[in-house]
Amino acid sequence: MYRRIRDLREDRDLTQKVVAKELNCSQQVYSNYELGQRDIPTYILIKLAKFYGVSVDYILDLTDNPSISK
């Protein structure tokens, strides 16, 4: 999951600072999420999924299909 959120960010040429601002957290906290040094709260997972337009299951690496099921 940690690699996936980094890949999503890098694929969009975003900095950790930009994503952290979107999540309303510090760059250091977000960096800790990407490094797996801090558990990602559920509400942050949901924000990330909405921000990137992917499913939470995709972020959690439960599927390789980024599409959101409806």
mmCIF file as Biopython writes it, N, C-alpha, C and O atoms, coordinates in Angstrom:
data_model
#
loop_
_atom_site.group_PDB
_atom_site.id
_atom_site.type_symbol
_atom_site.label_atom_id
_atom_site.label_alt_id
_atom_site.label_comp_id
_atom_site.label_asym_id
_atom_site.label_entity_id
_atom_site.label_seq_id
_atom_site.pdbx_PDB_ins_code
_atom_site.Cartn_x
_atom_site.Cartn_y
_atom_site.Cartn_z
_atom_site.occupancy
_atom_site.B_iso_or_equiv
_atom_site.auth_seq_id
_atom_site.auth_asym_id
_atom_site.pdbx_PDB_model_num
ATOM 1   N N  . MET A ? 1  ? 0.825   -1.188 0.000   1.0 0.0 1  A 1 
ATOM 2   C CA . MET A ? 1  ? 0.000   0.000  0.000   1.0 0.0 1  A 1 
ATOM 3   C C  . MET A ? 1  ? 0.873   1.257  0.000   1.0 0.0 1  A 1 
ATOM 4   O O  . MET A ? 1  ? 0.542   2.243  -0.659  1.0 0.0 1  A 1 
ATOM 5   N N  . TYR A ? 2  ? 1.976   1.224  0.731   1.0 0.0 2  A 1 
ATOM 6   C CA . TYR A ? 2  ? 2.803   2.422  0.843   1.0 0.0 2  A 1 
ATOM 7   C C  . TYR A ? 2  ? 3.453   2.774  -0.485  1.0 0.0 2  A 1 
ATOM 8   O O  . TYR A ? 2  ? 3.529   3.941  -0.869  1.0 0.0 2  A 1 
ATOM 9   N N  . ARG A ? 3  ? 3.916   1.750  -1.172  1.0 0.0 3  A 1 
ATOM 10  C CA . ARG A ? 3  ? 4.506   1.989  -2.494  1.0 0.0 3  A 1 
ATOM 11  C C  . ARG A ? 3  ? 3.445   2.507  -3.471  1.0 0.0 3  A 1 
ATOM 12  O O  . ARG A ? 3  ? 3.724   3.353  -4.321  1.0 0.0 3  A 1 
ATOM 13  N N  . ARG A ? 4  ? 2.241   1.989  -3.331  1.0 0.0 4  A 1 
ATOM 14  C CA . ARG A ? 4  ? 1.184   2.392  -4.251  1.0 0.0 4  A 1 
ATOM 15  C C  . ARG A ? 4  ? 0.846   3.874  -4.101  1.0 0.0 4  A 1 
ATOM 16  O O  . ARG A ? 4  ? 0.643   4.560  -5.102  1.0 0.0 4  A 1 
ATOM 17  N N  . ILE A ? 5  ? 0.784   4.379  -2.865  1.0 0.0 5  A 1 
ATOM 18  C CA . ILE A ? 5  ? 0.457   5.813  -2.729  1.0 0.0 5  A 1 
ATOM 19  C C  . ILE A ? 5  ? 1.615   6.673  -3.236  1.0 0.0 5  A 1 
ATOM 20  O O  . ILE A ? 5  ? 1.395   7.766  -3.757  1.0 0.0 5  A 1 
ATOM 21  N N  . ARG A ? 6  ? 2.829   6.189  -3.086  1.0 0.0 6  A 1 
ATOM 22  C CA . ARG A ? 6  ? 3.962   6.935  -3.652  1.0 0.0 6  A 1 
ATOM 23  C C  . ARG A ? 6  ? 3.897   6.921  -5.178  1.0 0.0 6  A 1 
ATOM 24  O O  . ARG A ? 6  ? 4.105   7.949  -5.822  1.0 0.0 6  A 1 
ATOM 25  N N  . ASP A ? 7  ? 3.606   5.748  -5.752  1.0 0.0 7  A 1 
ATOM 26  C CA . ASP A ? 7  ? 3.515   5.648  -7.209  1.0 0.0 7  A 1 
ATOM 27  C C  . ASP A ? 7  ? 2.400   6.533  -7.762  1.0 0.0 7  A 1 
ATOM 28  O O  . ASP A ? 7  ? 2.580   7.189  -8.788  1.0 0.0 7  A 1 
ATOM 29  N N  . LEU A ? 8  ? 1.256   6.555  -7.092  1.0 0.0 8  A 1 
ATOM 30  C CA . LEU A ? 8  ? 0.156   7.417  -7.537  1.0 0.0 8  A 1 
ATOM 31  C C  . LEU A ? 8  ? 0.599   8.877  -7.546  1.0 0.0 8  A 1 
ATOM 32  O O  . LEU A ? 8  ? 0.319   9.611  -8.494  1.0 0.0 8  A 1 
ATOM 33  N N  . ARG A ? 9  ? 1.278   9.285  -6.507  1.0 0.0 9  A 1 
ATOM 34  C CA . ARG A ? 9  ? 1.748   10.673 -6.410  1.0 0.0 9  A 1 
ATOM 35  C C  . ARG A ? 9  ? 2.772   10.975 -7.498  1.0 0.0 9  A 1 
ATOM 36  O O  . ARG A ? 9  ? 2.670   11.986 -8.194  1.0 0.0 9  A 1 
ATOM 37  N N  . GLU A ? 10 ? 3.752   10.100 -7.638  1.0 0.0 10 A 1 
ATOM 38  C CA . GLU A ? 10 ? 4.807   10.337 -8.621  1.0 0.0 10 A 1 
ATOM 39  C C  . GLU A ? 10 ? 4.295   10.286 -10.054 1.0 0.0 10 A 1 
ATOM 40  O O  . GLU A ? 10 ? 4.767   11.037 -10.908 1.0 0.0 10 A 1 
ATOM 41  N N  . ASP A ? 11 ? 3.330   9.404  -10.326 1.0 0.0 11 A 1 
ATOM 42  C CA . ASP A ? 11 ? 2.755   9.318  -11.673 1.0 0.0 11 A 1 
ATOM 43  C C  . ASP A ? 11 ? 2.082   10.616 -12.090 1.0 0.0 11 A 1 
ATOM 44  O O  . ASP A ? 11 ? 1.941   10.896 -13.281 1.0 0.0 11 A 1 
ATOM 45  N N  . ARG A ? 12 ? 1.670   11.400 -11.116 1.0 0.0 12 A 1 
ATOM 46  C CA . ARG A ? 12 ? 1.006   12.680 -11.392 1.0 0.0 12 A 1 
ATOM 47  C C  . ARG A ? 12 ? 1.946   13.862 -11.194 1.0 0.0 12 A 1 
ATOM 48  O O  . ARG A ? 12 ? 1.521   15.017 -11.211 1.0 0.0 12 A 1 
ATOM 49  N N  . ASP A ? 13 ? 3.219   13.562 -11.008 1.0 0.0 13 A 1 
ATOM 50  C CA . ASP A ? 13 ? 4.245   14.594 -10.810 1.0 0.0 13 A 1 
ATOM 51  C C  . ASP A ? 13 ? 3.894   15.558 -9.676  1.0 0.0 13 A 1 
ATOM 52  O O  . ASP A ? 13 ? 4.059   16.772 -9.799  1.0 0.0 13 A 1 
ATOM 53  N N  . LEU A ? 14 ? 3.408   14.996 -8.576  1.0 0.0 14 A 1 
ATOM 54  C CA . LEU A ? 14 ? 3.070   15.802 -7.413  1.0 0.0 14 A 1 
ATOM 55  C C  . LEU A ? 14 ? 4.140   15.643 -6.343  1.0 0.0 14 A 1 
ATOM 56  O O  . LEU A ? 14 ? 4.786   14.599 -6.246  1.0 0.0 14 A 1 
ATOM 57  N N  . THR A ? 15 ? 4.320   16.681 -5.546  1.0 0.0 15 A 1 
ATOM 58  C CA . THR A ? 15 ? 5.240   16.587 -4.423  1.0 0.0 15 A 1 
ATOM 59  C C  . THR A ? 15 ? 4.491   16.091 -3.193  1.0 0.0 15 A 1 
ATOM 60  O O  . THR A ? 15 ? 3.263   16.147 -3.128  1.0 0.0 15 A 1 
ATOM 61  N N  . GLN A ? 16 ? 5.255   15.607 -2.222  1.0 0.0 16 A 1 
ATOM 62  C CA . GLN A ? 16 ? 4.637   15.205 -0.962  1.0 0.0 16 A 1 
ATOM 63  C C  . GLN A ? 16 ? 3.945   16.407 -0.317  1.0 0.0 16 A 1 
ATOM 64  O O  . GLN A ? 16 ? 2.891   16.264 0.303   1.0 0.0 16 A 1 
ATOM 65  N N  . LYS A ? 17 ? 4.527   17.560 -0.462  1.0 0.0 17 A 1 
ATOM 66  C CA . LYS A ? 17 ? 3.961   18.776 0.140   1.0 0.0 17 A 1 
ATOM 67  C C  . LYS A ? 17 ? 2.573   19.076 -0.429  1.0 0.0 17 A 1 
ATOM 68  O O  . LYS A ? 17 ? 1.666   19.448 0.316   1.0 0.0 17 A 1 
ATOM 69  N N  . VAL A ? 18 ? 2.404   18.917 -1.729  1.0 0.0 18 A 1 
ATOM 70  C CA . VAL A ? 18 ? 1.106   19.171 -2.373  1.0 0.0 18 A 1 
ATOM 71  C C  . VAL A ? 18 ? 0.052   18.191 -1.861  1.0 0.0 18 A 1 
ATOM 72  O O  . VAL A ? 18 ? -1.065  18.588 -1.531  1.0 0.0 18 A 1 
ATOM 73  N N  . VAL A ? 19 ? 0.415   16.906 -1.797  1.0 0.0 19 A 1 
ATOM 74  C CA . VAL A ? 19 ? -0.541  15.901 -1.337  1.0 0.0 19 A 1 
ATOM 75  C C  . VAL A ? 19 ? -0.853  16.115 0.143   1.0 0.0 19 A 1 
ATOM 76  O O  . VAL A ? 19 ? -2.006  16.003 0.560   1.0 0.0 19 A 1 
ATOM 77  N N  . ALA A ? 20 ? 0.165   16.419 0.927   1.0 0.0 20 A 1 
ATOM 78  C CA . ALA A ? 20 ? -0.041  16.667 2.358   1.0 0.0 20 A 1 
ATOM 79  C C  . ALA A ? 20 ? -1.006  17.827 2.575   1.0 0.0 20 A 1 
ATOM 80  O O  . ALA A ? 20 ? -1.862  17.769 3.458   1.0 0.0 20 A 1 
ATOM 81  N N  . LYS A ? 21 ? -0.872  18.869 1.781   1.0 0.0 21 A 1 
ATOM 82  C CA . LYS A ? 21 ? -1.787  20.018 1.899   1.0 0.0 21 A 1 
ATOM 83  C C  . LYS A ? 21 ? -3.218  19.592 1.598   1.0 0.0 21 A 1 
ATOM 84  O O  . LYS A ? 21 ? -4.153  20.013 2.280   1.0 0.0 21 A 1 
ATOM 85  N N  . GLU A ? 22 ? -3.386  18.762 0.580   1.0 0.0 22 A 1 
ATOM 86  C CA . GLU A ? 22 ? -4.719  18.257 0.220   1.0 0.0 22 A 1 
ATOM 87  C C  . GLU A ? 22 ? -5.316  17.438 1.363   1.0 0.0 22 A 1 
ATOM 88  O O  . GLU A ? 22 ? -6.527  17.458 1.584   1.0 0.0 22 A 1 
ATOM 89  N N  . LEU A ? 23 ? -4.462  16.724 2.081   1.0 0.0 23 A 1 
ATOM 90  C CA . LEU A ? 23 ? -4.911  15.864 3.183   1.0 0.0 23 A 1 
ATOM 91  C C  . LEU A ? 23 ? -4.978  16.609 4.513   1.0 0.0 23 A 1 
ATOM 92  O O  . LEU A ? 23 ? -5.411  16.065 5.529   1.0 0.0 23 A 1 
ATOM 93  N N  . ASN A ? 24 ? -4.540  17.863 4.481   1.0 0.0 24 A 1 
ATOM 94  C CA . ASN A ? 24 ? -4.527  18.688 5.694   1.0 0.0 24 A 1 
ATOM 95  C C  . ASN A ? 24 ? -3.614  18.092 6.772   1.0 0.0 24 A 1 
ATOM 96  O O  . ASN A ? 24 ? -3.983  18.003 7.943   1.0 0.0 24 A 1 
ATOM 97  N N  . CYS A ? 25 ? -2.416  17.689 6.344   1.0 0.0 25 A 1 
ATOM 98  C CA . CYS A ? 25 ? -1.410  17.184 7.282   1.0 0.0 25 A 1 
ATOM 99  C C  . CYS A ? 25 ? -0.057  17.756 6.864   1.0 0.0 25 A 1 
ATOM 100 O O  . CYS A ? 25 ? 0.053   18.392 5.816   1.0 0.0 25 A 1 
ATOM 101 N N  . SER A ? 26 ? 0.946   17.536 7.661   1.0 0.0 26 A 1 
ATOM 102 C CA . SER A ? 26 ? 2.275   18.040 7.324   1.0 0.0 26 A 1 
ATOM 103 C C  . SER A ? 26 ? 2.938   17.130 6.286   1.0 0.0 26 A 1 
ATOM 104 O O  . SER A ? 26 ? 2.539   15.981 6.094   1.0 0.0 26 A 1 
ATOM 105 N N  . GLN A ? 27 ? 3.958   17.678 5.627   1.0 0.0 27 A 1 
ATOM 106 C CA . GLN A ? 27 ? 4.714   16.888 4.666   1.0 0.0 27 A 1 
ATOM 107 C C  . GLN A ? 27 ? 5.394   15.721 5.376   1.0 0.0 27 A 1 
ATOM 108 O O  . GLN A ? 27 ? 5.496   14.630 4.814   1.0 0.0 27 A 1 
ATOM 109 N N  . GLN A ? 28 ? 5.852   15.936 6.591   1.0 0.0 28 A 1 
ATOM 110 C CA . GLN A ? 28 ? 6.529   14.871 7.345   1.0 0.0 28 A 1 
ATOM 111 C C  . GLN A ? 28 ? 5.579   13.716 7.665   1.0 0.0 28 A 1 
ATOM 112 O O  . GLN A ? 28 ? 5.950   12.548 7.547   1.0 0.0 28 A 1 
ATOM 113 N N  . VAL A ? 29 ? 4.360   14.049 8.068   1.0 0.0 29 A 1 
ATOM 114 C CA . VAL A ? 29 ? 3.362   13.003 8.344   1.0 0.0 29 A 1 
ATOM 115 C C  . VAL A ? 29 ? 3.081   12.215 7.071   1.0 0.0 29 A 1 
ATOM 116 O O  . VAL A ? 29 ? 3.035   10.985 7.092   1.0 0.0 29 A 1 
ATOM 117 N N  . TYR A ? 30 ? 2.893   12.930 5.959   1.0 0.0 30 A 1 
ATOM 118 C CA . TYR A ? 30 ? 2.622   12.236 4.704   1.0 0.0 30 A 1 
ATOM 119 C C  . TYR A ? 30 ? 3.816   11.367 4.295   1.0 0.0 30 A 1 
ATOM 120 O O  . TYR A ? 30 ? 3.631   10.244 3.826   1.0 0.0 30 A 1 
ATOM 121 N N  . SER A ? 31 ? 5.024   11.874 4.467   1.0 0.0 31 A 1 
ATOM 122 C CA . SER A ? 31 ? 6.215   11.093 4.165   1.0 0.0 31 A 1 
ATOM 123 C C  . SER A ? 31 ? 6.234   9.804  4.984   1.0 0.0 31 A 1 
ATOM 124 O O  . SER A ? 31 ? 6.594   8.744  4.473   1.0 0.0 31 A 1 
ATOM 125 N N  . ASN A ? 32 ? 5.853   9.899  6.236   1.0 0.0 32 A 1 
ATOM 126 C CA . ASN A ? 32 ? 5.795   8.706  7.090   1.0 0.0 32 A 1 
ATOM 127 C C  . ASN A ? 32 ? 4.759   7.701  6.585   1.0 0.0 32 A 1 
ATOM 128 O O  . ASN A ? 32 ? 4.957   6.493  6.717   1.0 0.0 32 A 1 
ATOM 129 N N  . TYR A ? 33 ? 3.657   8.188  6.006   1.0 0.0 33 A 1 
ATOM 130 C CA . TYR A ? 33 ? 2.676   7.276  5.393   1.0 0.0 33 A 1 
ATOM 131 C C  . TYR A ? 33 ? 3.329   6.511  4.246   1.0 0.0 33 A 1 
ATOM 132 O O  . TYR A ? 33 ? 3.216   5.288  4.160   1.0 0.0 33 A 1 
ATOM 133 N N  . GLU A ? 34 ? 4.017   7.246  3.360   1.0 0.0 34 A 1 
ATOM 134 C CA . GLU A ? 34 ? 4.640   6.609  2.196   1.0 0.0 34 A 1 
ATOM 135 C C  . GLU A ? 34 ? 5.731   5.622  2.591   1.0 0.0 34 A 1 
ATOM 136 O O  . GLU A ? 34 ? 5.931   4.612  1.915   1.0 0.0 34 A 1 
ATOM 137 N N  . LEU A ? 35 ? 6.426   5.903  3.666   1.0 0.0 35 A 1 
ATOM 138 C CA . LEU A ? 35 ? 7.512   5.036  4.111   1.0 0.0 35 A 1 
ATOM 139 C C  . LEU A ? 35 ? 7.035   3.873  4.973   1.0 0.0 35 A 1 
ATOM 140 O O  . LEU A ? 35 ? 7.821   2.994  5.328   1.0 0.0 35 A 1 
ATOM 141 N N  . GLY A ? 36 ? 5.743   3.870  5.309   1.0 0.0 36 A 1 
ATOM 142 C CA . GLY A ? 36 ? 5.199   2.810  6.143   1.0 0.0 36 A 1 
ATOM 143 C C  . GLY A ? 36 ? 5.588   2.958  7.606   1.0 0.0 36 A 1 
ATOM 144 O O  . GLY A ? 36 ? 5.510   1.998  8.372   1.0 0.0 36 A 1 
ATOM 145 N N  . GLN A ? 37 ? 6.001   4.142  7.990   1.0 0.0 37 A 1 
ATOM 146 C CA . GLN A ? 37 ? 6.402   4.395  9.369   1.0 0.0 37 A 1 
ATOM 147 C C  . GLN A ? 37 ? 5.240   4.854  10.236  1.0 0.0 37 A 1 
ATOM 148 O O  . GLN A ? 37 ? 5.371   5.010  11.450  1.0 0.0 37 A 1 
ATOM 149 N N  . ARG A ? 38 ? 4.121   5.065  9.597   1.0 0.0 38 A 1 
ATOM 150 C CA . ARG A ? 38 ? 2.928   5.521  10.314  1.0 0.0 38 A 1 
ATOM 151 C C  . ARG A ? 38 ? 1.720   4.882  9.643   1.0 0.0 38 A 1 
ATOM 152 O O  . ARG A ? 38 ? 1.615   4.878  8.417   1.0 0.0 38 A 1 
ATOM 153 N N  . ASP A ? 39 ? 0.803   4.338  10.453  1.0 0.0 39 A 1 
ATOM 154 C CA . ASP A ? 39 ? -0.421  3.765  9.890   1.0 0.0 39 A 1 
ATOM 155 C C  . ASP A ? 39 ? -1.266  4.872  9.272   1.0 0.0 39 A 1 
ATOM 156 O O  . ASP A ? 39 ? -1.342  5.985  9.792   1.0 0.0 39 A 1 
ATOM 157 N N  . ILE A ? 40 ? -1.894  4.541  8.158   1.0 0.0 40 A 1 
ATOM 158 C CA . ILE A ? 40 ? -2.740  5.514  7.473   1.0 0.0 40 A 1 
ATOM 159 C C  . ILE A ? 40 ? -4.165  5.364  7.989   1.0 0.0 40 A 1 
ATOM 160 O O  . ILE A ? 40 ? -4.772  4.305  7.832   1.0 0.0 40 A 1 
ATOM 161 N N  . PRO A ? 41 ? -4.703  6.413  8.603   1.0 0.0 41 A 1 
ATOM 162 C CA . PRO A ? 41 ? -6.076  6.335  9.101   1.0 0.0 41 A 1 
ATOM 163 C C  . PRO A ? 41 ? -7.077  6.130  7.954   1.0 0.0 41 A 1 
ATOM 164 O O  . PRO A ? 41 ? -6.827  6.519  6.813   1.0 0.0 41 A 1 
ATOM 165 N N  . THR A ? 42 ? -8.185  5.525  8.281   1.0 0.0 42 A 1 
ATOM 166 C CA . THR A ? 42 ? -9.208  5.237  7.274   1.0 0.0 42 A 1 
ATOM 167 C C  . THR A ? 42 ? -9.660  6.497  6.547   1.0 0.0 42 A 1 
ATOM 168 O O  . THR A ? 42 ? -9.824  6.480  5.327   1.0 0.0 42 A 1 
ATOM 169 N N  . TYR A ? 43 ? -9.862  7.590  7.281   1.0 0.0 43 A 1 
ATOM 170 C CA . TYR A ? 43 ? -10.345 8.804  6.619   1.0 0.0 43 A 1 
ATOM 171 C C  . TYR A ? 43 ? -9.305  9.358  5.638   1.0 0.0 43 A 1 
ATOM 172 O O  . TYR A ? 43 ? -9.670  9.997  4.652   1.0 0.0 43 A 1 
ATOM 173 N N  . ILE A ? 44 ? -8.023  9.120  5.897   1.0 0.0 44 A 1 
ATOM 174 C CA . ILE A ? 44 ? -6.972  9.543  4.963   1.0 0.0 44 A 1 
ATOM 175 C C  . ILE A ? 44 ? -6.992  8.647  3.727   1.0 0.0 44 A 1 
ATOM 176 O O  . ILE A ? 44 ? -6.816  9.133  2.610   1.0 0.0 44 A 1 
ATOM 177 N N  . LEU A ? 45 ? -7.203  7.349  3.914   1.0 0.0 45 A 1 
ATOM 178 C CA . LEU A ? 45 ? -7.323  6.443  2.765   1.0 0.0 45 A 1 
ATOM 179 C C  . LEU A ? 45 ? -8.459  6.873  1.847   1.0 0.0 45 A 1 
ATOM 180 O O  . LEU A ? 45 ? -8.324  6.865  0.623   1.0 0.0 45 A 1 
ATOM 181 N N  . ILE A ? 46 ? -9.570  7.244  2.451   1.0 0.0 46 A 1 
ATOM 182 C CA . ILE A ? 46 ? -10.728 7.680  1.665   1.0 0.0 46 A 1 
ATOM 183 C C  . ILE A ? 46 ? -10.404 8.978  0.922   1.0 0.0 46 A 1 
ATOM 184 O O  . ILE A ? 46 ? -10.747 9.123  -0.251  1.0 0.0 46 A 1 
ATOM 185 N N  . LYS A ? 47 ? -9.747  9.918  1.597   1.0 0.0 47 A 1 
ATOM 186 C CA . LYS A ? 47 ? -9.358  11.173 0.940   1.0 0.0 47 A 1 
ATOM 187 C C  . LYS A ? 47 ? -8.403  10.913 -0.221  1.0 0.0 47 A 1 
ATOM 188 O O  . LYS A ? 47 ? -8.537  11.512 -1.289  1.0 0.0 47 A 1 
ATOM 189 N N  . LEU A ? 48 ? -7.442  10.021 -0.009  1.0 0.0 48 A 1 
ATOM 190 C CA . LEU A ? 48 ? -6.496  9.685  -1.078  1.0 0.0 48 A 1 
ATOM 191 C C  . LEU A ? 48 ? -7.206  9.062  -2.272  1.0 0.0 48 A 1 
ATOM 192 O O  . LEU A ? 48 ? -6.923  9.404  -3.420  1.0 0.0 48 A 1 
ATOM 193 N N  . ALA A ? 49 ? -8.125  8.151  -1.998  1.0 0.0 49 A 1 
ATOM 194 C CA . ALA A ? 49 ? -8.873  7.506  -3.085  1.0 0.0 49 A 1 
ATOM 195 C C  . ALA A ? 49 ? -9.663  8.531  -3.882  1.0 0.0 49 A 1 
ATOM 196 O O  . ALA A ? 49 ? -9.673  8.488  -5.113  1.0 0.0 49 A 1 
ATOM 197 N N  . LYS A ? 50 ? -10.320 9.444  -3.198  1.0 0.0 50 A 1 
ATOM 198 C CA . LYS A ? 50 ? -11.083 10.490 -3.898  1.0 0.0 50 A 1 
ATOM 199 C C  . LYS A ? 50 ? -10.155 11.421 -4.666  1.0 0.0 50 A 1 
ATOM 200 O O  . LYS A ? 50 ? -10.453 11.800 -5.799  1.0 0.0 50 A 1 
ATOM 201 N N  . PHE A ? 51 ? -9.042  11.789 -4.060  1.0 0.0 51 A 1 
ATOM 202 C CA . PHE A ? 51 ? -8.082  12.695 -4.684  1.0 0.0 51 A 1 
ATOM 203 C C  . PHE A ? 51 ? -7.533  12.118 -5.985  1.0 0.0 51 A 1 
ATOM 204 O O  . PHE A ? 51 ? -7.426  12.819 -6.991  1.0 0.0 51 A 1 
ATOM 205 N N  . TYR A ? 52 ? -7.187  10.836 -5.951  1.0 0.0 52 A 1 
ATOM 206 C CA . TYR A ? 52 ? -6.615  10.192 -7.132  1.0 0.0 52 A 1 
ATOM 207 C C  . TYR A ? 52 ? -7.661  9.551  -8.053  1.0 0.0 52 A 1 
ATOM 208 O O  . TYR A ? 52 ? -7.328  9.117  -9.155  1.0 0.0 52 A 1 
ATOM 209 N N  . GLY A ? 53 ? -8.905  9.490  -7.614  1.0 0.0 53 A 1 
ATOM 210 C CA . GLY A ? 53 ? -9.957  8.896  -8.444  1.0 0.0 53 A 1 
ATOM 211 C C  . GLY A ? 53 ? -9.806  7.395  -8.579  1.0 0.0 53 A 1 
ATOM 212 O O  . GLY A ? 53 ? -10.076 6.828  -9.638  1.0 0.0 53 A 1 
ATOM 213 N N  . VAL A ? 54 ? -9.375  6.753  -7.505  1.0 0.0 54 A 1 
ATOM 214 C CA . VAL A ? 54 ? -9.217  5.299  -7.505  1.0 0.0 54 A 1 
ATOM 215 C C  . VAL A ? 54 ? -9.974  4.721  -6.313  1.0 0.0 54 A 1 
ATOM 216 O O  . VAL A ? 54 ? -10.442 5.459  -5.447  1.0 0.0 54 A 1 
ATOM 217 N N  . SER A ? 55 ? -10.089 3.405  -6.278  1.0 0.0 55 A 1 
ATOM 218 C CA . SER A ? 55 ? -10.777 2.766  -5.158  1.0 0.0 55 A 1 
ATOM 219 C C  . SER A ? 55 ? -9.827  2.616  -3.970  1.0 0.0 55 A 1 
ATOM 220 O O  . SER A ? 55 ? -8.608  2.578  -4.135  1.0 0.0 55 A 1 
ATOM 221 N N  . VAL A ? 56 ? -10.395 2.533  -2.794  1.0 0.0 56 A 1 
ATOM 222 C CA . VAL A ? 56 ? -9.606  2.262  -1.593  1.0 0.0 56 A 1 
ATOM 223 C C  . VAL A ? 56 ? -8.948  0.893  -1.723  1.0 0.0 56 A 1 
ATOM 224 O O  . VAL A ? 56 ? -7.807  0.714  -1.297  1.0 0.0 56 A 1 
ATOM 225 N N  . ASP A ? 57 ? -9.651  -0.070 -2.303  1.0 0.0 57 A 1 
ATOM 226 C CA . ASP A ? 57 ? -9.075  -1.400 -2.516  1.0 0.0 57 A 1 
ATOM 227 C C  . ASP A ? 57 ? -7.796  -1.322 -3.356  1.0 0.0 57 A 1 
ATOM 228 O O  . ASP A ? 57 ? -6.846  -2.067 -3.114  1.0 0.0 57 A 1 
ATOM 229 N N  . TYR A ? 58 ? -7.775  -0.433 -4.326  1.0 0.0 58 A 1 
ATOM 230 C CA . TYR A ? 58 ? -6.578  -0.257 -5.147  1.0 0.0 58 A 1 
ATOM 231 C C  . TYR A ? 58 ? -5.427  0.280  -4.297  1.0 0.0 58 A 1 
ATOM 232 O O  . TYR A ? 58 ? -4.301  -0.208 -4.392  1.0 0.0 58 A 1 
ATOM 233 N N  . ILE A ? 59 ? -5.706  1.267  -3.481  1.0 0.0 59 A 1 
ATOM 234 C CA . ILE A ? 59 ? -4.668  1.823  -2.607  1.0 0.0 59 A 1 
ATOM 235 C C  . ILE A ? 59 ? -4.160  0.759  -1.638  1.0 0.0 59 A 1 
ATOM 236 O O  . ILE A ? 59 ? -2.963  0.688  -1.359  1.0 0.0 59 A 1 
ATOM 237 N N  . LEU A ? 60 ? -5.063  -0.059 -1.132  1.0 0.0 60 A 1 
ATOM 238 C CA . LEU A ? 60 ? -4.690  -1.108 -0.180  1.0 0.0 60 A 1 
ATOM 239 C C  . LEU A ? 60 ? -4.019  -2.304 -0.854  1.0 0.0 60 A 1 
ATOM 240 O O  . LEU A ? 60 ? -3.633  -3.266 -0.191  1.0 0.0 60 A 1 
ATOM 241 N N  . ASP A ? 61 ? -3.886  -2.230 -2.185  1.0 0.0 61 A 1 
ATOM 242 C CA . ASP A ? 61 ? -3.248  -3.294 -2.968  1.0 0.0 61 A 1 
ATOM 243 C C  . ASP A ? 61 ? -4.046  -4.594 -2.930  1.0 0.0 61 A 1 
ATOM 244 O O  . ASP A ? 61 ? -3.476  -5.683 -2.999  1.0 0.0 61 A 1 
ATOM 245 N N  . LEU A ? 62 ? -5.367  -4.472 -2.819  1.0 0.0 62 A 1 
ATOM 246 C CA . LEU A ? 62 ? -6.247  -5.641 -2.849  1.0 0.0 62 A 1 
ATOM 247 C C  . LEU A ? 62 ? -6.687  -5.965 -4.264  1.0 0.0 62 A 1 
ATOM 248 O O  . LEU A ? 62 ? -7.212  -7.047 -4.530  1.0 0.0 62 A 1 
ATOM 249 N N  . THR A ? 63 ? -6.469  -5.017 -5.176  1.0 0.0 63 A 1 
ATOM 250 C CA . THR A ? 63 ? -6.799  -5.210 -6.575  1.0 0.0 63 A 1 
ATOM 251 C C  . THR A ? 63 ? -5.808  -4.410 -7.403  1.0 0.0 63 A 1 
ATOM 252 O O  . THR A ? 63 ? -5.231  -3.429 -6.933  1.0 0.0 63 A 1 
ATOM 253 N N  . ASP A ? 64 ? -5.620  -4.841 -8.639  1.0 0.0 64 A 1 
ATOM 254 C CA . ASP A ? 64 ? -4.776  -4.085 -9.565  1.0 0.0 64 A 1 
ATOM 255 C C  . ASP A ? 64 ? -5.618  -3.195 -10.466 1.0 0.0 64 A 1 
ATOM 256 O O  . ASP A ? 64 ? -5.086  -2.477 -11.313 1.0 0.0 64 A 1 
ATOM 257 N N  . ASN A ? 65 ? -6.941  -3.244 -10.278 1.0 0.0 65 A 1 
ATOM 258 C CA . ASN A ? 65 ? -7.866  -2.429 -11.049 1.0 0.0 65 A 1 
ATOM 259 C C  . ASN A ? 65 ? -8.159  -1.147 -10.275 1.0 0.0 65 A 1 
ATOM 260 O O  . ASN A ? 65 ? -8.810  -1.198 -9.232  1.0 0.0 65 A 1 
ATOM 261 N N  . PRO A ? 66 ? -7.694  -0.006 -10.762 1.0 0.0 66 A 1 
ATOM 262 C CA . PRO A ? 66 ? -7.909  1.234  -10.014 1.0 0.0 66 A 1 
ATOM 263 C C  . PRO A ? 66 ? -9.337  1.767  -10.075 1.0 0.0 66 A 1 
ATOM 264 O O  . PRO A ? 66 ? -9.676  2.696  -9.341  1.0 0.0 66 A 1 
ATOM 265 N N  . SER A ? 67 ? -10.176 1.199  -10.933 1.0 0.0 67 A 1 
ATOM 266 C CA . SER A ? 67 ? -11.528 1.712  -11.114 1.0 0.0 67 A 1 
ATOM 267 C C  . SER A ? 67 ? -12.347 1.593  -9.841  1.0 0.0 67 A 1 
ATOM 268 O O  . SER A ? 67 ? -12.209 0.653  -9.058  1.0 0.0 67 A 1 
ATOM 269 N N  . ILE A ? 68 ? -13.197 2.578  -9.673  1.0 0.0 68 A 1 
ATOM 270 C CA . ILE A ? 68 ? -14.118 2.589  -8.529  1.0 0.0 68 A 1 
ATOM 271 C C  . ILE A ? 68 ? -15.371 1.818  -8.938  1.0 0.0 68 A 1 
ATOM 272 O O  . ILE A ? 68 ? -16.004 2.152  -9.939  1.0 0.0 68 A 1 
ATOM 273 N N  . SER A ? 69 ? -15.731 0.792  -8.173  1.0 0.0 69 A 1 
ATOM 274 C CA . SER A ? 69 ? -16.945 0.013  -8.450  1.0 0.0 69 A 1 
ATOM 275 C C  . SER A ? 69 ? -18.157 0.815  -8.046  1.0 0.0 69 A 1 
ATOM 276 O O  . SER A ? 69 ? -18.147 1.521  -7.037  1.0 0.0 69 A 1 
ATOM 277 N N  . LYS A ? 70 ? -19.212 0.699  -8.851  1.0 0.0 70 A 1 
ATOM 278 C CA . LYS A ? 70 ? -20.448 1.414  -8.538  1.0 0.0 70 A 1 
ATOM 279 C C  . LYS A ? 70 ? -21.582 0.445  -8.439  1.0 0.0 70 A 1 
ATOM 280 O O  . LYS A ? 70 ? -22.717 0.847  -8.181  1.0 0.0 70 A 1 
#
